[in-house]
Amino acid sequence: MLHRVLTGFCSLPGVEQAFLFDNLGCLVASVGNAGEIPSADAADSLVKSCQMVTEAASAGTLEEIWCEGSKRMIIDRIRSDLVLVLEGEGGQLARWRHSIDRDRALIAEIA
């Protein structure tokens, strides 16, 4: 069921990879183009760096990161111990985020 939800994200325009990792940086599940390895280490490193900044600034809890450029990425905290990443080229990040919000409760329940 989890892979079916992640596959749904990959059907969005521009999304090439959808994956989940836990708060230890371990890959939980991934769906994407054959032969492509999810960049879970890079996403985990980015999350940890941003968490340090939010803690230092007393800005609250880090919930989401948007990265725009030739490669795009949305990193979203599904639960306190689970992070979802959508990445690819092109596409509309706001549309990606809307899809995440729509499936957030389901992912949190089945992961």
Secondary structure, DSSP 4 states (H G I P E B T S, - for coil): -HHHHHHHHHTSTTEEEEEEEETTS-EEEEEESTTPPP-HHHHHHHHHHHHHHHHHTT-----EEEE-SSSEEEEEEEETTEEEEEEESSS-HHHHHHHHHHHHHHHHHH-
